[in-house]
Amino acid sequence: MGESKTDVTLEKIIALCKRRGFVYQSADIYGGINGVYDFGHLGVLLKKNIRNAWEKSIKNREAGNILYIEGALLAPKPVWEASGHVSHFHDPMVDCMNCKHRFRADHINLQKPCPNCGIKKWTEVKQFNMMFKTELGATTESSTEAYLRPETAQSIFTNFKNMITTNRVKIPFGIAQIGKAFRNEINPKQFLFRVREFEQMELEWFCKKEDSEKFFDFWQNERMKFFNTIGVQTEKLRIRPHEKNELAHYSTKCSDIEYNFPFGWQEIEGIAHRGNYDLSQHTKYSKKELSVYDEETKKSYIPDVVECSVGVDRLFLTLLFDGYKEDVIDNEPRTVLKLSPLMAPIKAAFLPLTKKQTENTEKIYYQIKKIEENVMFDGSGSIGKRYRRQDEIGTPLCFTYDFDSDDDGCITARNRDTSRQERISIDKIEQYFIDNTQ
């Protein structure tokens, strides 16, 4: 078996996602929506594994309590005025006056012709606010201006006082949220990397100002451990601190964890020191006090915040790029997703060698299904083709019930990554499955 020198490309990942039902273009039968995608069965399972791993990764006894919130997707305009999104959440936009295509002005060279039509005829650069605006109410006269949230963090800040009061926690502690966010990207691109509708996993860690640097370093280290835990190749990761001229308006310090994609080093998670900007702004705009009282100093203060924010969809794409391999087995080319068993959407497949072994294979399949829901029975096609199907969706193990199984009480276990096969006793299959997938 030898690995191909063919590099993974975005086109190959997109083709695999469609072929195996990980991701579909949203409303595809109507022509689709650029930058909006639907996730099929395998995609849903992979995203579920990502969420579960993230939740486990932030539960750190050394740090302190983690609370959970599920905020609304809509928020009134004052929330986004306080957060700075109305004033600052802009991208530079330019249009080609010849072909009417729109581009991010900072992503193209305006000294050159339009990459779409070849004519150099640009409009003036304009600032484009990326929030989706809507009206709440039956008529425009009585409606209230609102926005779909461009990030999940603000519902955490606006509910800070509710959370700390109803859950009786003390600083330091964190509030975590997984949920959808929306950005009206000028030019969505690179498949799931830059989209208009996406899912975020965010942790806002509230602490005293004097402890904020310590916790920034702590969570930066913890987040790198997370990527190692889910199997991302260490050599393709790096931490890049932001320069002062690229810091967000709310941030005093920020680092990106970046992955080396075929299209370059790109952010997959951001760790930001937000100071007390958000709570101070919401105190100012809402006229509600969001400070906490310190029993030791007998004074009130507004906590600082360290934020860890990662996109589910972007991490989904990272895992596909990181796991995609092409090799040759028995002189035949193979595409395989070498996902960590922790992340694999299907943990194992159970294959009868012929239809005669179906009943006995199903008994073992249902036995394992009691301890792990996401296993598969596959009795269609040649055994070689079934192995290839499972390799391509990242299934770590295949168990084949063959002609000898009735006599020796064993089943053949095949490893996805090495294609090595071994005979194991059927009465030990449950432990073997647990040892190799969990």
C-alpha positions in Angstrom: 0.0 0.0 0.0 1.4 3.4 -1.0 0.1 6.9 -0.5 -0.5 9.0 -3.7 1.4 12.2 -4.2 -1.8 13.9 -5.5 -2.6 16.9 -3.3 -6.0 17.3 -1.8 -7.9 20.1 -3.5 -11.1 22.0 -2.7 -12.7 20.5 -5.7 -12.0 16.9 -4.4 -13.5 17.8 -1.0 -16.6 19.3 -2.6 -17.1 16.2 -4.9 -16.7 13.9 -1.9 -19.2 15.8 0.2 -21.8 15.6 -2.6 -21.1 12.1 -3.6 -21.4 10.7 -0.1 -24.0 13.0 1.2 -22.1 15.1 3.7 -23.1 18.4 2.3 -25.6 19.7 -0.3 -26.1 23.1 -1.9 -29.1 24.6 -0.2 -32.2 24.7 -2.4 -30.2 23.0 -5.1 -33.3 22.1 -7.2 -34.0 25.9 -7.5 -30.5 26.8 -8.4 -29.1 27.1 -4.9 -28.1 30.0 -2.7 -24.4 31.1 -2.8 -22.8 30.6 0.6 -25.6 28.6 2.1 -25.5 24.8 2.5 -27.5 21.9 3.9 -25.9 19.0 5.7 -26.9 15.4 4.9 -26.9 12.4 7.3 -23.2 11.9 7.5 -22.6 15.7 7.7 -25.0 15.9 10.7 -23.3 13.1 12.5 -19.8 14.7 11.9 -21.1 18.1 13.2 -22.6 16.4 16.2 -19.3 14.8 17.0 -17.6 18.2 16.7 -20.0 19.8 19.1 -19.7 17.0 21.6 -15.9 17.1 21.5 -15.9 20.9 22.0 -18.3 20.7 24.9 -16.0 18.1 26.6 -12.9 20.2 25.9 -14.2 23.3 27.8 -15.1 21.4 30.9 -11.9 22.1 32.8 -12.0 21.7 36.6 -8.9 23.7 36.9 -10.6 26.7 35.4 -14.0 26.8 37.0 -17.7 26.7 36.3 -19.1 26.6 32.7 -22.7 27.6 32.2 -24.7 27.2 29.0 -27.1 29.5 27.1 -29.1 29.4 23.9 -29.7 32.9 22.7 -32.2 34.1 20.1 -31.2 34.6 16.5 -32.8 38.0 16.3 -31.9 41.1 18.4 -33.0 44.7 18.2 -30.8 47.4 16.7 -29.7 48.9 20.1 -27.8 45.6 20.9 -25.7 46.0 17.8 -25.2 49.7 18.3 -23.8 48.9 21.8 -21.6 46.1 20.5 -20.2 48.3 17.8 -21.5 46.1 14.9 -23.6 48.9 13.3 -20.6 51.2 13.2 -17.7 48.8 12.7 -18.9 45.6 11.1 -18.1 46.5 7.5 -16.1 45.1 4.6 -14.9 47.3 1.6 -17.0 46.6 -1.4 -16.5 47.4 -5.1 -18.6 46.6 -8.2 -17.5 46.1 -11.8 -19.6 48.5 -13.8 -19.3 46.3 -16.9 -20.4 42.8 -15.7 -22.0 44.0 -12.4 -20.0 41.4 -10.3 -19.4 42.5 -6.7 -16.1 41.9 -4.9 -14.3 42.5 -1.6 -12.1 45.4 -2.4 -9.3 44.0 -0.1 -9.4 40.7 -1.9 -8.6 41.9 -5.5 -6.2 44.3 -7.2 -8.1 47.3 -8.3 -5.2 48.3 -10.5 -6.0 45.3 -12.7 -9.0 44.4 -14.8 -12.1 42.6 -13.4 -11.2 38.9 -12.9 -14.7 38.0 -14.2 -15.0 40.0 -17.5 -11.4 41.4 -18.1 -12.6 45.0 -18.2 -11.2 47.6 -15.9 -14.1 49.7 -14.9 -14.6 49.9 -11.1 -17.0 51.8 -8.9 -15.8 53.7 -5.9 -15.0 51.5 -2.9 -17.9 51.5 -0.4 -18.2 50.2 3.1 -20.7 47.3 3.2 -22.3 46.3 6.6 -22.5 42.5 6.7 -25.5 42.1 9.0 -28.8 40.9 7.8 -31.4 43.5 8.6 -35.1 42.8 9.0 -38.3 44.5 10.4 -40.3 43.1 13.3 -44.0 43.8 13.0 -46.9 43.7 10.6 -46.4 47.1 9.0 -43.4 49.3 8.3 -45.0 52.1 10.3 -45.2 50.0 13.5 -42.2 47.8 12.9 -39.0 47.6 14.9 -35.6 47.4 13.2 -33.7 44.2 14.1 -30.8 42.1 12.8 -30.0 38.4 12.5 -27.0 38.0 14.8 -23.6 38.1 13.1 -22.0 36.4 16.2 -23.4 34.4 19.2 -21.5 36.4 21.9 -23.9 39.3 22.4 -26.7 37.2 23.8 -24.2 36.0 26.4 -23.3 39.6 27.4 -26.9 40.9 27.5 -27.8 37.9 29.7 -24.8 38.2 31.9 -26.7 39.5 34.9 -29.4 37.0 34.5 -27.0 34.1 34.3 -24.8 35.1 37.3 -27.9 35.7 39.5 -30.0 32.7 38.6 -27.1 30.3 38.7 -25.4 31.7 41.8 -21.8 31.5 40.4 -18.8 33.7 41.2 -16.0 35.1 39.1 -14.2 33.5 37.4 -16.7 31.4 35.3 -17.6 30.9 31.7 -20.8 31.0 29.6 -20.8 28.8 26.5 -23.1 28.7 23.5 -23.4 26.7 20.3 -25.7 28.3 17.7 -26.2 29.9 14.3 -24.9 33.2 13.1 -25.4 35.1 9.8 -23.1 37.4 7.8 -24.0 38.8 4.5 -20.7 38.1 2.9 -19.9 40.1 -0.2 -18.2 37.1 -1.9 -18.7 33.7 -0.2 -15.9 31.4 -1.2 -13.9 28.2 -0.6 -17.0 26.1 0.1 -17.7 26.0 3.8 -14.9 28.3 4.8 -16.6 31.6 4.2 -20.4 31.3 4.1 -23.5 33.4 4.9 -25.1 31.1 7.4 -22.9 29.2 9.9 -22.7 27.7 13.3 -20.4 29.0 16.1 -19.1 27.5 19.3 -18.2 30.2 21.7 -17.0 30.5 25.3 -17.0 33.8 27.1 -14.8 33.6 30.2 -15.4 36.2 32.8 -12.6 37.1 35.2 -11.0 39.9 37.1 -8.8 42.3 35.1 -5.6 41.2 37.0 -6.3 37.6 36.0 -7.2 38.2 32.4 -3.7 37.7 30.9 -3.3 34.4 32.9 -6.6 33.1 31.5 -5.8 34.3 28.0 -2.7 32.1 28.0 -4.6 29.2 29.8 -7.4 29.1 27.2 -5.0 29.5 24.3 -3.2 26.4 25.4 -6.4 24.5 26.1 -7.7 25.2 22.6 -4.6 23.9 21.0 -5.0 20.7 23.0 -8.6 20.4 21.6 -7.4 20.2 18.0 -4.8 17.6 19.0 -7.6 15.6 20.7 -9.8 15.5 17.7 -6.9 14.3 15.5 -5.9 17.4 13.5 -2.2 17.1 12.3 0.0 19.2 14.7 2.3 20.2 11.9 -0.5 21.9 10.1 -1.5 24.1 13.1 0.0 27.3 14.3 -0.8 30.2 16.7 -0.6 33.6 15.2 -0.9 36.7 17.4 -2.7 39.7 15.9 -0.8 42.8 15.1 -2.2 46.0 16.7 -3.5 47.3 13.3 -5.7 44.2 12.8 -7.3 43.9 16.2 -11.1 44.1 16.3 -12.7 47.2 17.9 -13.5 45.3 21.1 -10.2 43.5 21.5 -7.0 44.4 23.3 -5.3 41.2 22.4 -6.1 38.3 20.1 -4.5 35.1 18.7 -5.7 32.9 15.8 -5.2 29.2 15.7 -4.6 28.7 12.0 -4.6 25.6 9.8 -2.5 25.2 6.6 -5.2 24.7 3.9 -4.4 24.3 0.2 -5.3 27.9 -0.1 -3.0 29.0 2.7 -2.9 29.5 6.4 -6.3 30.5 7.6 -8.0 31.0 11.0 -10.1 28.1 12.5 -10.4 29.5 16.0 -9.9 32.9 17.6 -8.9 33.6 21.2 -9.6 37.2 22.1 -9.0 39.4 25.1 -12.2 41.5 24.9 -11.4 43.5 28.1 -14.6 44.8 29.7 -15.7 46.4 26.4 -19.0 44.5 25.9 -20.4 44.7 29.4 -19.4 48.4 29.6 -21.1 49.2 26.3 -24.3 47.4 27.3 -24.3 49.1 30.6 -24.0 52.4 28.8 -26.7 51.8 26.2 -29.2 49.9 28.3 -28.8 52.0 31.4 -28.7 48.7 33.4 -25.9 47.9 35.8 -23.8 44.9 34.7 -21.1 45.1 37.3 -20.4 42.5 40.1 -19.7 43.1 43.7 -16.4 41.9 45.2 -16.8 40.8 48.8 -13.0 41.0 49.4 -12.6 44.6 48.2 -16.1 45.7 49.0 -16.3 47.3 45.5 -18.2 46.7 42.3 -16.4 46.1 39.0 -17.1 45.1 35.5 -15.3 41.8 34.7 -12.9 41.3 31.8 -13.7 38.6 29.2 -11.5 36.1 27.3 -13.3 34.7 24.3 -12.7 31.4 22.5 -14.7 31.2 19.2 -14.6 28.4 16.6 -16.9 27.8 13.7 -18.5 24.3 13.4 -18.7 24.5 9.6 -15.1 25.7 9.2 -13.8 23.0 11.6 -15.9 20.5 9.6 -14.0 21.5 6.5 -10.7 21.4 8.3 -11.3 17.8 9.4 -12.1 16.8 5.8 -9.0 18.4 4.4 -6.9 17.0 7.2 -8.2 13.4 6.8 -8.5 13.2 3.0 -5.9 10.8 1.6 -5.4 8.9 -1.7 -3.5 5.6 -1.8 -3.3 2.3 -3.7 -4.4 -1.0 -2.3 -4.0 -4.2 -4.3 -3.1 -2.1 -7.4 -6.4 -0.1 -7.1 -6.6 3.6 -6.2 -8.5 4.4 -3.0 -9.9 7.5 -1.5 -10.0 7.4 2.3 -10.9 9.8 5.1 -8.5 9.1 7.9 -10.7 10.8 10.6 -10.1 10.2 14.3 -12.5 7.5 15.5 -13.8 10.2 17.9 -14.9 12.3 14.9 -15.9 9.5 12.4 -19.6 9.8 11.6 -20.0 6.0 11.4 -17.9 4.1 13.9 -18.1 0.6 12.3 -19.7 -1.2 9.4 -20.9 -4.9 9.6 -20.7 -6.8 6.3 -21.9 -10.2 5.5 -19.6 -11.8 2.9 -22.7 -13.1 1.0 -26.4 -12.9 1.6 -26.3 -16.3 3.4 -24.4 -14.6 6.3 -26.9 -11.7 6.6 -28.9 -13.1 9.5 -25.8 -13.9 11.7 -24.2 -10.5 10.8 -27.3 -8.6 11.7 -27.3 -10.2 15.2 -23.8 -8.9 15.9 -24.7 -5.5 14.3 -27.7 -5.1 16.7 -25.6 -6.2 19.6 -23.1 -3.3 19.0 -25.8 -0.9 18.1 -27.0 -1.1 21.7 -23.8 0.6 22.9 -23.2 2.8 19.8 -26.0 4.1 17.6 -23.8 5.2 14.7 -22.8 1.9 13.2 -23.9 0.6 9.8 -25.0 -2.6 8.2 -24.0 -2.9 4.5 -24.8 -6.0 2.5 -24.9 -4.5 -1.0 -22.3 -5.1 -3.7 -18.9 -6.9 -3.6 -17.0 -6.9 -0.4 -14.2 -4.8 -2.0 -16.7 -2.1 -3.0 -18.2 -2.0 0.4 -14.8 -1.5 2.0 -14.1 1.4 -0.4 -17.5 3.0 0.5 -16.7 2.8 4.2 -13.1 4.1 3.7 -14.4 7.1 1.8 -16.7 8.2 4.6 -14.1 7.6 7.3 -15.4 4.5 9.0 -12.6 3.2 11.2 -13.6 -0.5 11.3 -15.3 -3.0 9.2 -16.4 -6.4 10.5 -17.0 -9.2 8.0 -18.9 -12.4 8.7 -17.6 -15.0 6.3 -17.9 -18.7 5.5 -15.6 -19.8 8.4 -17.4 -17.7 11.0 -19.9 -20.4 11.8 -17.1 -23.0 12.4 -14.5 -20.9 14.3 -16.8 -18.4 16.0 -14.7 -15.5 14.7 -15.2 -12.5 12.5 -12.7 -10.5 10.4 -12.0 -7.0 11.6 -10.5 -4.7 9.0 -8.6 -1.4 9.9 -9.4 1.5 7.7 -6.0 3.2 7.8 -3.8 0.2 7.3 -6.3 -2.2 5.6 -4.9 -4.9 7.9 -7.3 -7.7 8.7 -7.4 -9.9 11.8 -9.7 -12.6 13.1 -11.3 -11.9 16.5 -13.7 -14.0 18.5 -17.3 -13.0 18.2 -17.8 -13.0 21.9 -15.0 -10.4 22.3 -16.2 -8.1 19.6 -17.9 -5.6 21.9 -14.6 -5.0 23.8 -12.6 -4.8 20.6 -15.0 -2.2 19.2 -14.8 -0.1 22.4 -11.0 -0.3 22.5 -10.6 0.8 18.8 -13.3 3.5 18.5 -13.5 5.3 21.9 
